Each structure stands twice: as C-alpha cells, then as structure tokens.
C-alpha cells in the first residue's frame, strides 16, 4: 500500500534510491525511500551518511567482540 498521498511527512525530504533523486513529501513508494530529512541537502547525502553509520556500527561491533 502506498502512502504517497498522506499528509504525514509532506513537508519533509526523502532520498529515492531508485531514481537517485531528492523528493519533497512521500512522492514514491516506501521501498525506494530513505528519510525523512529536514532539508534537501540532508536527503541528498543519505547514502553517504548511511555508509558512515554502517562503518561506525561495524567498528563498534569489532570493539565489542574483542
């Protein structure tokens, strides 16, 4: 079920992983969206931020297992 027409999140920005575009509001299906973000710039950096988070978590896991 698509939530593209709901008001919740309409003023937020999302990164569409299928089109690699920033969208305002829930313009696409949830499986193609990352967000919400407060600004278009934050949404544009979604993939790099996700990669940073993953690297941080992997480092924490290595430290925890030591």
Secondary structure, DSSP 8 states (H G I E B T S, - for coil): ---TT-STTTTSEEEETTTTEEEESS-S-GGGEEEEESSHHHHHTHHHHHHHHHHHHHHHHHHHH-
